[in-house]
Amino acid sequence: MGTAIVVTSGKGGTGKTSITGGVAGSLARLGHSVLCIDMDIGLRNLDISLGLSDRALMDFSDVAEGRCPLVRAAVNHPDLPGLALLTAPMTLSSALTEEAVRRMLDTARSLYDYVLIDSPAGLGAGFRMACCGADRAIVVSTNDASSLRDAQRTVGELDFLRQIHLVMNRIQPKLLRQLRTTIDDAMDTAGLPLLGVVPEDPQVMLSANLGRPLILGGRQGAANACLNIAKRLEGRRVPIMRIR
């Protein structure tokens, strides 16, 4: 059985969608079967991050509500074997329940090694639906105070999960020095063990605009950081990237 991992942040703008796509692509490059589920209803963008824009005809509500089997609804990536996407609907159906999402995830675990769920911003109904069937969580934060505070609040809503890890994203060493803070300080504030540190990298935006998964653009900067996170999810011991 596979593992379902929700990627969340509480606050919008932390780059959790790019982290979801970057880590998913890296896991696929490492030889795993990976399903990404975009649960940001109405504001879906994971298809852009993965280079699968406008390819999906069905969404996760079609699967959860029984209108289409998962194997038909999921869109396989043409250039990255093992990677698939199940996109989000544009509106939330009143028939969509957390129990239906859990059943869908049970099916996904039987078909894929990893299921990465891109959660919407905030802590409302969409967040709860994205988290309800997860096995573990990745909380994405930047190093600004408001983002770290929201990460703390998010952790409080995820106490039913045994494994919650922190990814620090869009890190700029110069800004860290100006703020007189460190990644260790951020970990202490969020109250989470660190899974990875990802630098600010223009290749993230460039890859999305080119319609290409980040890992296919090379193995430097953010791509290398996401690859290291993927290896840690496999259980490997990989040193945390030092960002200078």
N, C-alpha and C positions, 0 to 999 in steps of 0.2 A: 504493500500500500504506500501511496505517496504522502507527501506532507503539504498541508495548506498553510501558507504564510501570508498574513495581511500586512500590507505596507501602509502606514498611516502617519499622521503628523499632528492632528488637532488644528494647527494653523495652516492656512493656505500659503503657497509661495515658497515652500521649503525645497521643492524639487523632488517630491516623492514619486511622481509619475516617471521622471527620468531615471530615478533609482530603480523603480520596478522594472522598467524596460532594460536598463543596463545590466542588472543582476540576472534577469530572465535570459537575456541573450547570452550572457557569459555561461550560465548553467547549460544552455543548449550547446554552446561551443565545447563545453567539457564532456559532452556526450549524453546528457540527460534529456528526457522528454519533459517539456515544460509547457504548462498552460497558464497564460496570463488572463485574468478576468478583470475587466474594467468595471468597477462598481460606482464610478462617479456619474450617477444618473443625470442626464441633461447637460453635463459639461465634460463629456468624454474626450480624452486626448491621447490615451495610451496607443491608439492605432498610429498616430503620427510619430510617437517616440519609437515605435517598432518598425516603421516603414510599411505599414499595412493600411494606410488611409483609404477609406471608402471600399475596402474589399469585403467587409463583413455584411452579409444580408440579414442574418439572424442575430439576436442579442441574448444575454443571459436570462432575461425574463422568458423568452421563448422556450428555453431549456427547463427552467425552474417550474414553469407552469404547464409543461408537458406538450407544447405545440411542436417541438422539434427535438430529436435526440442530440446529445452533446457532440457526437462524432460528426454530425452534419453541420452543426452551427459553428463549431470552432474552425477558424481559418488558419491553415498551415502557412508558415513563412516560406516563400519561394527560394530564398537564398541561405536560410539557416535551418537545416534539418533538425527536427525535434521541437521547434518553437511554434506555438499556436496561440491564437487570441480569441477570446470570447468577449465581445464588446458590450457596452452598456446601452440600455434603452434611452430614448430621449425624455421619456416621462415615467413616473413611478406608478405602476398599476396597483390598484387597491387589492387585486387578487394575489399579489406577490407577498409571501410571508417568510419569516425567518426559517420556519420548518422546511419550506420548499427550497430555500437556499442551502440548508444543511444537506438535504437529500441530493441536490445537484453536486455539492462538494464531495459527498461520498462516492458518487459516480466518477467525478474527476480524479479522485485519489486512486481509483482502481485502474485508471487509464494513463496517468502521468506520474512521473517521479516527483515533480514539484508543481504546486499550484500557487501562483503569486497573485494576490488580490490587491488591486489598487483602490484604496479607500478614498471617499470624498473628504474634503476639508470639513472641520467642525466635528461636533460630538452628538449630532442629531440622529434621526432615524436611518439615514443612509450609512452613517458610520457604524451603527449597531448592526445593521444588516450585513455589512462587509466583514465584521468581526465575529459574527455569531457562530460560524462553523470552522473558524481557524484553529490550527494546532499551536501556532506561535505567532509572534508579532515582531515587526521591525518598525521602530519609531524613528522618523527622519526629522532632524532639526538642523537649523543653522546656529551660529554662535551668538545671535543677538538675544537680548534678555527676554523679549516677548515670545520668541520662538521656543526658548528653553522653558519658560513658564507654561506654555501650552503643551509642551512635551510632558511636563509633570502631570498636568491635568489628564492628559490622554492615558498615562500609565495608571492613574486611579480608576479609569473605566475598563482597564484590561486585566484586573486582578484575578479573573477566572482562568487566565492563561499561565502556564508554568514557565514558558520561555518568552521573555521580552528583551530585545536588544536595541541599542541605540546606533544609528548611523549619523555622523556629523557630515553635512553636505555643504557644498559651496564655500569651502574654507579658503580664506585668503590670509597667508602668514602676516602680511603687512598690517592688516586690520587687527589680527590677534595681538600684535605687538602694541598697536595704538590703544587697544582696549585693556592692555595689561592683563590678559587672561590666557588660559591654556585649554587644551582639549580635556585635561584632567578636571579642570574647574567645571567645564560643561557637563562632564559625566556625573560629577557630584551634584550639580544642580538638577539634572534630569533624574538622577537616582537609578541609572541603568548601566549594565555592562556594555562596553563598546564593541560593536561588530565591524566597524570600518569608518575610515575618514576619506572623504571624497573632495578633491580640490575644485575650486571654481575653474571651469574649463570651457572655452568657446566651442570646442568640438561637440559638446552636448547639443547645443542649438544648431550647429552646422549639420550634424548627422540627422537630426529630426527634419530639418528643412530639405535635406537631400533624400529623405525617405529611406534611411539606412540605419539599421541597428548600430548602436555605439561601438560594439565589439568588432564590427566589420570595418571600422575606420582605423584600426591600429590598436596597440596595447600600451598606450601611454596615458598619463593624466587620469581623467575620470574613468576611462575605459579600463585601465589597469586596476584602479581602486575597486571598481565593480567586479572585476574578475577575482580579486583577492577576497571580496565578500562572498562570492559564489563558492570559492574553495573552503572558506570557513563554514559555510552552510553544509558542505560535504563532511565536515568534521576534521579538516586538515588544520594544522597549526601554521599559520602564515603571519609574519610580522606585520604590525600596523604600518601603513605607509607614512613616512616622514615627509611632511610638506614644508618646503623652504621658500 
